[in-house]
Amino acid sequence: MEALSREEAWVLEEKYGGHVAPGFEEDRRRLALGEPAAYVIGHQPFLGLTIYLDSHPLIPRPETEWWTEKLITLLSPSSEPLSFLDLCAGSGAIGCAALARLPEARVYFSELDPAHEATIYKNIRENGLDESRAHIGIGDLFAPFSDLKFDVIAANPPYIPSGRALPESVAGYEPHPALFAGEDGLALIRRIAKALPKHLTERGSAWIECDASHAEAALEIFRANGFSGEIMHDQFGKPRVLVLSFA
C-alpha cells in the first residue's frame, strides 16, 4: 500500500485500530472526493469526549473547543446550581462538555433540525453523562424552552455570509443551514440579540461564536439590544466569540 495521507492515517487508526480491514479502501475513496475525515470516522474528539456525527451535524471545530473550555473553566469553581443552554446545538458538543465538567448544571440543548436529536442523546449516553440533567428541545432558537431564563447561554450559530466561497470539504458535505446566515452572515445574530434579553438571567452571560470579519458588527448588534461585552480572540489570534452580559 502506498504511503497514507494524514487523514487516511487518522481514519485507519480511529476506525480500524490501525489494521487495514474491509471498507478502508472505500473510506480512502470518500476522503479523496473531499468528504471530511470526521464524517468518514463517524465521530470527533471534543474536550475529552467522543462526539458522534451520525446525523451529519456541523463538525465541532478546534476554535469552538477552545472557547468552550475557557467558558467551562471560568464556571467550574462554582458549586452553585446553574442553567446552561447550548443554543443551535447541532451535535450537542458544547452542552455535553458542560454536562461532563459542571456537575451542578442543568444543561439544555436547543436545535432546529429534528434529525440531530438522536445524535445529541447518543453523545450524552455514549460518553456516560448524566442524562437526568439534560433537556433537549427541537425548534427555532429559544422556542423549545418558551419563557425559561438561563444563567449561561453558549452558541455557535450560523454566521457565514451567503456569498462566501468555502472549501468543497465544507460546502459539499456540511449542512448549509448550520453555516450560512444571510448576505452579511448576521441574520441569526440579529435574531439572537433581539430575543436574548428575555432568556438570560440578570447576572447571566452569553458566549456567541461569530465570524472573525464581522465580530465588531456583531458586538454592536448586541449592544443595541442592551448588552455590554467584549470580543475574545481564539488560539489563532482571530476574533472568535462575543462574551456578553447585561449593560
C-alpha positions in Angstrom: 0.0 0.0 0.0 1.3 3.5 -0.9 2.0 6.0 1.9 -1.1 7.3 3.6 -2.1 10.9 3.9 -2.6 12.4 7.4 -6.3 12.0 7.1 -6.1 8.4 5.8 -3.8 7.5 8.7 -6.3 9.1 11.2 -9.2 7.1 9.7 -7.1 3.9 9.8 -6.2 4.4 13.4 -9.5 5.7 14.7 -11.9 3.5 12.7 -9.9 0.3 12.2 -7.5 0.3 15.1 -4.5 0.7 12.8 -5.2 -2.5 10.9 -6.3 -2.5 7.2 -9.7 -4.0 7.0 -12.6 -4.4 4.5 -14.1 -0.9 4.0 -10.8 1.0 4.3 -10.3 1.4 0.6 -13.9 2.7 0.3 -13.1 5.2 3.0 -10.0 6.3 1.2 -12.1 6.9 -1.8 -14.5 9.1 0.3 -11.6 11.1 1.6 -10.2 11.6 -2.0 -13.6 13.0 -3.0 -13.3 15.6 -0.2 -15.5 14.1 2.5 -14.3 15.3 5.9 -12.5 12.6 7.9 -14.7 13.2 10.9 -17.8 12.0 8.9 -15.9 9.0 7.5 -14.8 8.0 11.0 -18.2 8.9 12.4 -17.1 10.9 15.4 -14.9 13.8 16.5 -13.0 14.4 19.8 -14.1 17.4 21.8 -12.7 18.2 25.3 -12.1 14.6 26.1 -15.4 13.4 24.8 -16.3 11.4 21.7 -18.8 13.4 19.7 -20.7 11.2 17.3 -21.9 12.7 14.0 -24.5 10.1 12.9 -26.9 12.8 11.6 -24.1 14.8 9.9 -24.4 18.0 12.1 -21.7 20.6 11.8 -18.4 19.2 12.8 -17.1 20.8 16.0 -14.1 23.0 15.3 -10.9 23.4 17.4 -11.8 27.1 17.8 -15.2 26.2 19.3 -13.5 23.6 21.6 -11.0 26.3 22.7 -13.6 28.9 23.8 -15.9 26.2 25.3 -13.0 25.2 27.5 -12.4 28.8 28.5 -16.1 29.2 29.4 -16.3 26.0 31.4 -13.1 26.7 33.3 -14.5 30.1 34.2 -17.7 28.5 35.6 -16.2 25.4 37.2 -15.0 26.8 40.6 -18.7 27.4 41.4 -20.7 24.7 43.2 -23.9 26.7 42.7 -26.6 25.2 40.5 -26.9 26.9 37.2 -28.9 26.5 34.0 -26.8 26.3 30.8 -28.2 26.5 27.3 -26.4 25.1 24.2 -28.2 27.1 21.5 -28.0 25.9 17.9 -26.7 22.7 19.4 -26.1 20.6 16.4 -24.2 17.6 17.7 -24.5 18.9 21.3 -20.8 19.1 21.8 -20.8 22.3 23.8 -23.7 21.1 26.1 -22.1 17.7 26.5 -18.9 19.3 27.7 -20.9 21.3 30.2 -22.6 18.2 31.4 -19.2 16.5 31.8 -17.4 19.3 33.6 -20.2 21.1 35.5 -21.8 18.6 37.9 -24.3 21.1 39.3 -25.5 22.4 35.9 -28.8 21.7 34.3 -28.0 21.6 30.6 -30.5 22.5 27.9 -29.9 21.8 24.1 -31.9 23.8 21.5 -31.6 22.5 18.0 -33.7 23.4 14.9 -33.1 20.2 12.9 -35.0 17.2 14.4 -32.5 14.8 12.8 -29.9 15.8 15.3 -32.0 14.9 18.4 -31.0 11.3 18.4 -27.3 12.3 17.9 -27.4 14.6 20.9 -28.9 11.8 23.0 -26.3 9.4 21.7 -23.5 11.8 22.7 -24.9 12.1 26.2 -25.3 8.4 26.7 -22.1 7.1 25.0 -20.0 9.5 27.0 -21.6 8.3 30.2 -23.0 11.7 31.1 -25.9 12.4 33.5 -29.0 12.3 31.3 -31.2 13.4 34.2 -29.6 16.9 34.0 -30.1 17.1 30.2 -33.1 18.6 28.4 -33.3 18.6 24.6 -35.7 20.8 22.7 -36.3 20.8 19.0 -37.4 24.1 17.5 -36.3 27.6 16.4 -33.7 29.2 18.7 -35.3 29.7 22.2 -38.8 28.4 21.2 -38.4 24.9 22.6 -38.0 26.4 26.1 -40.6 29.1 26.0 -40.1 31.7 28.8 -37.2 29.9 30.6 -34.2 32.1 31.5 -30.7 30.7 31.6 -27.6 31.6 33.6 -25.3 30.8 30.7 -26.1 30.7 27.0 -23.5 29.3 24.6 -24.0 29.3 20.9 -22.2 28.5 17.7 -24.9 29.8 15.3 -24.7 30.0 11.5 -22.7 33.1 10.7 -21.1 32.8 7.3 -22.1 35.3 4.6 -24.1 33.5 1.9 -21.8 34.6 -0.9 -18.5 33.4 0.7 -16.8 30.5 -1.1 -15.9 27.6 1.2 -13.7 24.6 0.6 -15.6 21.7 -1.0 -15.0 19.6 2.1 -17.2 22.1 3.9 -19.7 23.3 1.3 -20.1 19.9 -0.3 -20.7 17.9 2.9 -21.6 20.0 6.0 -25.2 21.3 6.5 -25.7 24.7 4.8 -28.3 25.8 7.4 -25.6 25.5 10.1 -23.1 27.5 8.1 -24.8 30.4 6.2 -26.8 33.3 7.7 -27.9 35.8 5.0 -25.9 38.1 2.8 -23.8 39.6 5.7 -23.8 36.4 7.9 -25.5 38.3 10.7 -29.2 37.2 10.2 -29.1 34.7 13.1 -27.0 37.1 15.3 -29.7 39.7 14.9 -32.5 37.3 15.9 -30.5 36.0 18.9 -29.7 39.5 20.1 -33.3 40.6 19.9 -34.5 37.5 21.9 -31.7 37.3 24.4 -33.0 39.8 26.9 -36.0 37.6 27.6 -33.9 34.4 28.1 -30.8 35.5 30.0 -30.9 35.9 33.8 -30.0 39.3 35.2 -26.4 38.3 36.1 -26.1 35.7 33.3 -23.6 35.7 30.5 -23.8 34.7 26.8 -20.9 33.4 24.7 -21.7 33.7 21.0 -19.3 32.5 18.3 -19.1 34.8 15.3 -17.4 35.4 12.0 -14.0 37.0 12.5 -14.5 39.5 9.8 -17.9 40.7 11.3 -17.1 40.5 15.0 -17.3 44.2 15.6 -20.6 44.5 13.8 -22.0 41.5 15.7 -21.0 43.1 19.0 -22.7 46.4 18.0 -25.9 44.5 17.4 -25.9 43.1 20.9 -25.0 46.5 22.4 -28.1 48.0 20.6 -30.2 45.4 22.4 -29.0 46.3 25.9 -25.8 44.3 26.4 -22.2 45.0 27.1 -19.4 42.7 26.0 -16.1 42.1 24.6 -14.6 40.1 21.7 -12.4 37.2 22.6 -9.7 36.1 20.2 -9.2 32.4 19.6 -6.0 30.4 19.8 -5.1 31.5 16.3 -5.4 35.2 17.2 -8.7 35.7 15.3 -11.8 37.5 16.8 -13.9 34.5 17.6 -16.5 34.8 20.3 -18.6 37.5 21.9 -18.7 37.4 25.7 -21.9 39.3 26.7 -23.8 40.4 29.8 -26.5 43.0 30.6 -25.1 46.5 30.4 
